[in-house]
Amino acid sequence: MDNKFLTQAPRQQQRLNPDAVPNYKIFSLRLNEWEYERLSTAASETGRTKQSFVRWAIRKQAEQEL
């Protein structure tokens, strides 16, 4: 059996590029009205799109926690 995944290092050992093109996974996030308004306001005040703001927030929080 020839499986390319058997020869790859485990995901924890791979170096992942935080600046890679965002084409790995897609997920949908349901927000209530308050969350959506906060996201919209924060994104516009920082000059980001909503998607960009969420990505930025994930990175910032991950740096603090990890």
Chimera marker file (.cmm) of the C-alpha trace (Angstrom):
<marker_set name="trace">
<marker id="1" x="0.000" y="0.000" z="0.000" r="1" g="1" b="0" radius="0.5"/>
<marker id="2" x="1.517" y="3.284" z="-1.135" r="1" g="1" b="0" radius="0.5"/>
<marker id="3" x="0.170" y="6.074" z="1.045" r="1" g="1" b="0" radius="0.5"/>
<marker id="4" x="1.885" y="9.454" z="0.945" r="1" g="1" b="0" radius="0.5"/>
<marker id="5" x="0.558" y="10.283" z="4.409" r="1" g="1" b="0" radius="0.5"/>
<marker id="6" x="2.487" y="7.451" z="6.048" r="1" g="1" b="0" radius="0.5"/>
<marker id="7" x="5.793" y="9.100" z="5.193" r="1" g="1" b="0" radius="0.5"/>
<marker id="8" x="4.850" y="12.573" z="6.376" r="1" g="1" b="0" radius="0.5"/>
<marker id="9" x="5.770" y="13.831" z="9.835" r="1" g="1" b="0" radius="0.5"/>
<marker id="10" x="2.911" y="14.063" z="12.330" r="1" g="1" b="0" radius="0.5"/>
<marker id="11" x="1.023" y="17.367" z="12.116" r="1" g="1" b="0" radius="0.5"/>
<marker id="12" x="2.426" y="18.550" z="15.452" r="1" g="1" b="0" radius="0.5"/>
<marker id="13" x="5.961" y="18.284" z="14.084" r="1" g="1" b="0" radius="0.5"/>
<marker id="14" x="5.287" y="20.004" z="10.761" r="1" g="1" b="0" radius="0.5"/>
<marker id="15" x="6.105" y="23.668" z="10.445" r="1" g="1" b="0" radius="0.5"/>
<marker id="16" x="2.952" y="25.447" z="9.347" r="1" g="1" b="0" radius="0.5"/>
<marker id="17" x="3.127" y="28.793" z="7.598" r="1" g="1" b="0" radius="0.5"/>
<marker id="18" x="0.811" y="31.400" z="9.183" r="1" g="1" b="0" radius="0.5"/>
<marker id="19" x="1.024" y="33.449" z="5.968" r="1" g="1" b="0" radius="0.5"/>
<marker id="20" x="-0.053" y="30.620" z="3.657" r="1" g="1" b="0" radius="0.5"/>
<marker id="21" x="-2.984" y="31.128" z="1.288" r="1" g="1" b="0" radius="0.5"/>
<marker id="22" x="-6.207" y="30.454" z="3.249" r="1" g="1" b="0" radius="0.5"/>
<marker id="23" x="-7.455" y="27.475" z="1.263" r="1" g="1" b="0" radius="0.5"/>
<marker id="24" x="-7.200" y="24.625" z="3.772" r="1" g="1" b="0" radius="0.5"/>
<marker id="25" x="-10.573" y="24.577" z="5.567" r="1" g="1" b="0" radius="0.5"/>
<marker id="26" x="-13.803" y="26.526" z="5.480" r="1" g="1" b="0" radius="0.5"/>
<marker id="27" x="-16.256" y="26.840" z="8.335" r="1" g="1" b="0" radius="0.5"/>
<marker id="28" x="-19.378" y="28.797" z="8.920" r="1" g="1" b="0" radius="0.5"/>
<marker id="29" x="-19.909" y="30.659" z="12.160" r="1" g="1" b="0" radius="0.5"/>
<marker id="30" x="-23.342" y="31.619" z="13.378" r="1" g="1" b="0" radius="0.5"/>
<marker id="31" x="-23.382" y="34.926" z="15.241" r="1" g="1" b="0" radius="0.5"/>
<marker id="32" x="-26.089" y="36.661" z="17.178" r="1" g="1" b="0" radius="0.5"/>
<marker id="33" x="-26.907" y="40.267" z="16.333" r="1" g="1" b="0" radius="0.5"/>
<marker id="34" x="-24.682" y="41.712" z="19.084" r="1" g="1" b="0" radius="0.5"/>
<marker id="35" x="-21.666" y="39.629" z="17.986" r="1" g="1" b="0" radius="0.5"/>
<marker id="36" x="-22.175" y="40.572" z="14.347" r="1" g="1" b="0" radius="0.5"/>
<marker id="37" x="-22.431" y="44.277" z="15.149" r="1" g="1" b="0" radius="0.5"/>
<marker id="38" x="-19.270" y="44.119" z="17.296" r="1" g="1" b="0" radius="0.5"/>
<marker id="39" x="-17.432" y="42.320" z="14.504" r="1" g="1" b="0" radius="0.5"/>
<marker id="40" x="-18.618" y="44.818" z="11.888" r="1" g="1" b="0" radius="0.5"/>
<marker id="41" x="-17.651" y="47.806" z="14.031" r="1" g="1" b="0" radius="0.5"/>
<marker id="42" x="-14.251" y="46.398" z="14.996" r="1" g="1" b="0" radius="0.5"/>
<marker id="43" x="-13.459" y="45.437" z="11.411" r="1" g="1" b="0" radius="0.5"/>
<marker id="44" x="-14.350" y="48.847" z="10.022" r="1" g="1" b="0" radius="0.5"/>
<marker id="45" x="-12.483" y="50.704" z="12.796" r="1" g="1" b="0" radius="0.5"/>
<marker id="46" x="-9.321" y="48.704" z="12.121" r="1" g="1" b="0" radius="0.5"/>
<marker id="47" x="-9.630" y="48.922" z="8.336" r="1" g="1" b="0" radius="0.5"/>
<marker id="48" x="-9.991" y="45.173" z="7.932" r="1" g="1" b="0" radius="0.5"/>
<marker id="49" x="-12.617" y="42.997" z="6.333" r="1" g="1" b="0" radius="0.5"/>
<marker id="50" x="-14.652" y="40.855" z="8.719" r="1" g="1" b="0" radius="0.5"/>
<marker id="51" x="-12.767" y="37.738" z="7.600" r="1" g="1" b="0" radius="0.5"/>
<marker id="52" x="-9.424" y="39.450" z="7.994" r="1" g="1" b="0" radius="0.5"/>
<marker id="53" x="-10.394" y="40.674" z="11.448" r="1" g="1" b="0" radius="0.5"/>
<marker id="54" x="-11.340" y="37.149" z="12.565" r="1" g="1" b="0" radius="0.5"/>
<marker id="55" x="-8.031" y="35.769" z="11.245" r="1" g="1" b="0" radius="0.5"/>
<marker id="56" x="-6.122" y="38.561" z="13.012" r="1" g="1" b="0" radius="0.5"/>
<marker id="57" x="-8.003" y="37.911" z="16.272" r="1" g="1" b="0" radius="0.5"/>
<marker id="58" x="-7.220" y="34.185" z="16.085" r="1" g="1" b="0" radius="0.5"/>
<marker id="59" x="-3.519" y="34.900" z="15.604" r="1" g="1" b="0" radius="0.5"/>
<marker id="60" x="-3.405" y="37.442" z="18.411" r="1" g="1" b="0" radius="0.5"/>
<marker id="61" x="-5.209" y="35.172" z="20.870" r="1" g="1" b="0" radius="0.5"/>
<marker id="62" x="-3.108" y="32.157" z="19.875" r="1" g="1" b="0" radius="0.5"/>
<marker id="63" x="0.110" y="34.120" z="20.492" r="1" g="1" b="0" radius="0.5"/>
<marker id="64" x="-1.096" y="34.999" z="23.989" r="1" g="1" b="0" radius="0.5"/>
<marker id="65" x="-2.326" y="31.525" z="24.888" r="1" g="1" b="0" radius="0.5"/>
<marker id="66" x="0.240" y="29.327" z="23.191" r="1" g="1" b="0" radius="0.5"/>
<link id1="1" id2="2" r="1" g="1" b="0" radius="0.2"/>
<link id1="2" id2="3" r="1" g="1" b="0" radius="0.2"/>
<link id1="3" id2="4" r="1" g="1" b="0" radius="0.2"/>
<link id1="4" id2="5" r="1" g="1" b="0" radius="0.2"/>
<link id1="5" id2="6" r="1" g="1" b="0" radius="0.2"/>
<link id1="6" id2="7" r="1" g="1" b="0" radius="0.2"/>
<link id1="7" id2="8" r="1" g="1" b="0" radius="0.2"/>
<link id1="8" id2="9" r="1" g="1" b="0" radius="0.2"/>
<link id1="9" id2="10" r="1" g="1" b="0" radius="0.2"/>
<link id1="10" id2="11" r="1" g="1" b="0" radius="0.2"/>
<link id1="11" id2="12" r="1" g="1" b="0" radius="0.2"/>
<link id1="12" id2="13" r="1" g="1" b="0" radius="0.2"/>
<link id1="13" id2="14" r="1" g="1" b="0" radius="0.2"/>
<link id1="14" id2="15" r="1" g="1" b="0" radius="0.2"/>
<link id1="15" id2="16" r="1" g="1" b="0" radius="0.2"/>
<link id1="16" id2="17" r="1" g="1" b="0" radius="0.2"/>
<link id1="17" id2="18" r="1" g="1" b="0" radius="0.2"/>
<link id1="18" id2="19" r="1" g="1" b="0" radius="0.2"/>
<link id1="19" id2="20" r="1" g="1" b="0" radius="0.2"/>
<link id1="20" id2="21" r="1" g="1" b="0" radius="0.2"/>
<link id1="21" id2="22" r="1" g="1" b="0" radius="0.2"/>
<link id1="22" id2="23" r="1" g="1" b="0" radius="0.2"/>
<link id1="23" id2="24" r="1" g="1" b="0" radius="0.2"/>
<link id1="24" id2="25" r="1" g="1" b="0" radius="0.2"/>
<link id1="25" id2="26" r="1" g="1" b="0" radius="0.2"/>
<link id1="26" id2="27" r="1" g="1" b="0" radius="0.2"/>
<link id1="27" id2="28" r="1" g="1" b="0" radius="0.2"/>
<link id1="28" id2="29" r="1" g="1" b="0" radius="0.2"/>
<link id1="29" id2="30" r="1" g="1" b="0" radius="0.2"/>
<link id1="30" id2="31" r="1" g="1" b="0" radius="0.2"/>
<link id1="31" id2="32" r="1" g="1" b="0" radius="0.2"/>
<link id1="32" id2="33" r="1" g="1" b="0" radius="0.2"/>
<link id1="33" id2="34" r="1" g="1" b="0" radius="0.2"/>
<link id1="34" id2="35" r="1" g="1" b="0" radius="0.2"/>
<link id1="35" id2="36" r="1" g="1" b="0" radius="0.2"/>
<link id1="36" id2="37" r="1" g="1" b="0" radius="0.2"/>
<link id1="37" id2="38" r="1" g="1" b="0" radius="0.2"/>
<link id1="38" id2="39" r="1" g="1" b="0" radius="0.2"/>
<link id1="39" id2="40" r="1" g="1" b="0" radius="0.2"/>
<link id1="40" id2="41" r="1" g="1" b="0" radius="0.2"/>
<link id1="41" id2="42" r="1" g="1" b="0" radius="0.2"/>
<link id1="42" id2="43" r="1" g="1" b="0" radius="0.2"/>
<link id1="43" id2="44" r="1" g="1" b="0" radius="0.2"/>
<link id1="44" id2="45" r="1" g="1" b="0" radius="0.2"/>
<link id1="45" id2="46" r="1" g="1" b="0" radius="0.2"/>
<link id1="46" id2="47" r="1" g="1" b="0" radius="0.2"/>
<link id1="47" id2="48" r="1" g="1" b="0" radius="0.2"/>
<link id1="48" id2="49" r="1" g="1" b="0" radius="0.2"/>
<link id1="49" id2="50" r="1" g="1" b="0" radius="0.2"/>
<link id1="50" id2="51" r="1" g="1" b="0" radius="0.2"/>
<link id1="51" id2="52" r="1" g="1" b="0" radius="0.2"/>
<link id1="52" id2="53" r="1" g="1" b="0" radius="0.2"/>
<link id1="53" id2="54" r="1" g="1" b="0" radius="0.2"/>
<link id1="54" id2="55" r="1" g="1" b="0" radius="0.2"/>
<link id1="55" id2="56" r="1" g="1" b="0" radius="0.2"/>
<link id1="56" id2="57" r="1" g="1" b="0" radius="0.2"/>
<link id1="57" id2="58" r="1" g="1" b="0" radius="0.2"/>
<link id1="58" id2="59" r="1" g="1" b="0" radius="0.2"/>
<link id1="59" id2="60" r="1" g="1" b="0" radius="0.2"/>
<link id1="60" id2="61" r="1" g="1" b="0" radius="0.2"/>
<link id1="61" id2="62" r="1" g="1" b="0" radius="0.2"/>
<link id1="62" id2="63" r="1" g="1" b="0" radius="0.2"/>
<link id1="63" id2="64" r="1" g="1" b="0" radius="0.2"/>
<link id1="64" id2="65" r="1" g="1" b="0" radius="0.2"/>
<link id1="65" id2="66" r="1" g="1" b="0" radius="0.2"/>
</marker_set>
